[in-house]
Amino acid sequence: MPELPEVETVRRTLQPHLAGRTIAGVHVGEYQRCVATPDVEEFRERLIDSRITRVGRRGKFILLHLSTSDVVTIHLRMTGEVSIVDPVVPADAHVHLWLDLENGKQVRYRDVRKFGRWSLLTENQYAIFDDSIGPEPLEPELTAEKFTAMLQGRKRILKPLLLDQQFLAGVGNIYADEALYRAGIHPRRHSCDLSANECERLLHEIRLVLSSALEHRGTTLRDYRDGNGEPGENLSRLQIYSRSVDDPCHRCGTPIVRELIGQRGTKICPTCQPI
């Protein structure tokens, strides 16, 4: 599933094409469940003739802010792709939703596994949605002191807690593994048992791995593409997530192990990340 760096990369590639553009047409294919709310007819009626003022992001969601004060939220999930294309480009069977822009271009939503969802929220609905998501890890408002209090105030296994979008926005399996490895912290530890120094080190590493992935336009394992249809370039820079079981740790040479933690596969160096 695309995480913060991938979704932010998509946002950055869409912004120049969409900001200031008016939606002239809305089309939803046979698979209408890609629109979560409201119903498809209302979705279409409220979007047509709206102007996209800017493209934003909240956690793993792409946001289309509209001149009507409504906000479109797009959750790509496993295989969702949003791209800008010329209408003459043929659309395959996996394109489920597309928007016609007044400049003749199309915004196409393609999703092979059909897990992604679009929602059209009122200003009040968006405020509730925004409040339901945790702080953004790259924002300066999330200080080391605040992050320490967040971790130590909960008695939860660390890896599932980092993946909880109500706790922290945008971090998923890839970057949780990377940050925990680089911080030297075992993902099965309880958050309340971390010292202040460990909490600060973990936040530092979360920010480093996210920033590095952003710089290299995200990680493409298989499906992820940005708004221009280009893959990310960060895969070769991962230190543990992309490693195979029994590969030697980059730091100490200990064979890498894989454990199931919170129903998610997790790569660990038993030496560098003692329990």
TATA-V287225 format. One record per backbone hydrogen bond with DSSP energy under -1.0 kcal/mol. NH is the residue of the N-H (numbers start at 0). CO is the residue of the C=O. E is the energy in kcal/mol with one decimal. If there is no record, write none. Layout:
nh-><NH	NH>
co-><CO	CO>
e-><E	E>
This chain:
nh-><1	3	6	7	8	9	10	11	12	13	14	16	17	18	19	20	22	23	24	26	28	31	34	35	42	43	44	45	46	47	48	49	51	52	53	55	57	60	61	62	63	64	65	66	68	70	71	72	73	74	79	80	82	83	84	88	94	95	96	97	98	99	100	101	103	105	106	107	108	109	110	116	117	118	119	120	125	126	127	128	129	130	131	132	133	138	141	142	146	147	148	149	150	151	152	153	157	158	160	161	162	166	167	168	175	176	177	178	179	180	181	182	184	188	190	192	193	198	199	200	201	202	203	204	205	206	207	208	209	210	211	212	213	214	215	216	217	225	228	232	233	236	237	242	245	246	248	252	255	256	258	260	263	265	267	272>
co-><76	169	2	3	4	5	6	7	8	9	10	13	13	14	51	17	49	99	99	97	95	29	31	117	38	39	40	41	42	43	22	46	20	64	64	62	60	57	73	55	71	53	69	50	65	120	63	118	61	116	75	109	107	226	105	85	91	108	108	26	106	24	104	21	100	84	98	82	96	80	93	74	33	72	36	70	121	122	123	124	125	126	127	129	164	135	138	140	142	143	144	145	146	147	148	150	188	186	156	157	158	163	163	134	171	172	173	174	175	176	177	178	179	185	155	189	190	194	195	196	197	198	199	200	201	202	203	204	205	206	207	208	209	210	211	213	212	229	225	215	217	233	234	239	255	243	253	248	246	267	265	263	260	258	256	268>
e-><-1.1	-2.7	-2.7	-2.8	-1.8	-2.3	-2.5	-2.5	-1.9	-1.9	-2.5	-1.1	-1.8	-2.3	-3.7	-2.5	-3.0	-2.9	-1.5	-2.4	-3.0	-1.5	-1.7	-3.1	-2.8	-2.5	-2.5	-2.6	-1.3	-2.1	-3.4	-2.3	-3.3	-2.6	-1.1	-2.9	-2.2	-2.1	-2.5	-2.8	-2.5	-2.4	-2.3	-2.2	-1.8	-2.5	-2.4	-2.6	-2.6	-2.9	-1.8	-2.4	-2.0	-1.4	-2.5	-2.3	-1.6	-2.0	-1.2	-2.4	-2.4	-2.6	-2.8	-1.9	-1.9	-2.6	-2.5	-2.8	-3.0	-2.5	-2.6	-1.8	-3.2	-2.2	-2.6	-3.1	-2.7	-1.7	-1.8	-2.4	-3.2	-2.0	-1.1	-1.2	-3.1	-1.3	-1.7	-1.5	-2.6	-2.4	-2.1	-2.3	-2.3	-3.0	-1.5	-1.6	-2.9	-2.3	-1.6	-2.3	-1.4	-1.5	-2.3	-2.4	-2.1	-1.9	-2.1	-2.3	-2.5	-2.2	-2.4	-2.1	-2.5	-1.5	-3.0	-1.7	-1.3	-2.3	-2.4	-2.4	-2.4	-2.3	-2.2	-2.2	-2.7	-2.3	-1.9	-2.7	-2.2	-2.4	-2.5	-2.0	-2.3	-2.3	-1.4	-1.8	-3.4	-2.7	-2.1	-2.7	-2.1	-1.8	-1.6	-1.4	-2.9	-2.1	-2.0	-1.2	-2.8	-2.6	-2.5	-2.5	-1.2	-2.4	-2.5	-2.3>
